[in-house]
Amino acid sequence: MVRWPGGEFFGKMPFVSLKLKPESGANQIKSADDAYSFVAHMRLSYQNKPHWQVARQALNHAGASDANEIQAWRAFRVAVKAEGWLAE
């Protein structure tokens, strides 16, 4: 990662890859875009759960800044863990 003169970083975004269990329907989420697509294509019964609503809202704003992307990663990770899909 490289720092601009103003102090901002550019380069790789802060969304860290997550490995998921096969029952989730995905093996790995590598970016905020992958996470957004994963949430958008899941069953409505899952989307209506509070932890997925929080994750979806955070993912909608992930591209605005690194801080938002970190928040989206955290919210997505909490939702995946709540479903028992996080492969640790």
C-alpha positions in Angstrom: 0.0 0.0 0.0 1.2 3.5 -0.8 0.5 6.7 1.0 -0.5 9.9 -0.8 1.2 13.1 0.4 -2.0 14.0 2.2 -1.7 10.9 4.3 -4.4 8.8 2.5 -3.6 5.2 1.4 -4.3 3.8 -2.0 -3.9 0.4 -3.4 -5.4 -2.7 -2.0 -8.7 -2.1 -0.2 -9.1 -3.2 3.4 -11.7 -6.0 2.8 -9.9 -9.1 4.0 -10.7 -12.5 2.3 -13.1 -14.8 4.3 -13.3 -18.5 3.9 -16.8 -19.9 4.2 -18.2 -23.4 4.8 -19.7 -25.1 1.8 -23.3 -25.0 3.2 -23.2 -21.2 2.8 -23.2 -21.6 -1.0 -19.8 -20.0 -1.4 -16.2 -21.0 -0.6 -14.6 -17.7 -0.2 -15.5 -14.0 -0.2 -12.5 -12.0 -1.5 -13.9 -8.4 -1.7 -16.7 -6.1 -0.7 -18.2 -6.7 -4.2 -18.2 -10.4 -3.7 -19.9 -9.9 -0.3 -22.5 -7.6 -1.8 -23.3 -10.1 -4.6 -23.5 -13.0 -2.0 -26.0 -11.1 0.1 -28.0 -9.9 -2.9 -28.5 -13.5 -4.2 -29.3 -15.2 -0.9 -32.8 -16.3 0.0 -35.2 -13.7 1.2 -35.6 -15.6 4.5 -32.0 -14.9 5.2 -32.0 -11.3 3.9 -34.7 -10.4 6.4 -32.6 -11.4 9.4 -31.3 -8.4 11.3 -27.7 -9.3 11.0 -28.0 -9.5 7.2 -29.9 -6.3 7.0 -27.0 -4.5 8.9 -24.4 -6.2 6.6 -26.3 -5.2 3.4 -26.6 -1.6 4.6 -22.8 -1.5 5.4 -22.0 -3.1 2.0 -24.0 -0.5 0.2 -21.6 2.2 1.5 -18.4 0.1 1.4 -17.0 1.9 -1.7 -17.2 5.4 -0.1 -14.0 5.1 2.0 -11.6 2.6 3.5 -13.3 3.1 6.9 -16.7 2.2 5.4 -15.1 -0.9 3.7 -13.7 -2.0 7.1 -17.1 -1.5 8.7 -18.7 -3.6 5.9 -16.2 -6.3 6.4 -16.9 -6.4 10.1 -20.7 -6.5 9.6 -20.5 -9.2 6.9 -18.2 -11.3 9.1 -20.6 -11.0 12.1 -23.5 -12.1 9.8 -21.6 -15.0 8.4 -20.5 -16.1 11.9 -24.1 -15.8 13.2 -25.2 -18.3 10.5 -22.4 -20.6 11.4 -20.9 -20.3 7.9 -17.4 -18.9 8.9 -14.7 -21.5 8.3 -12.0 -20.7 10.9 
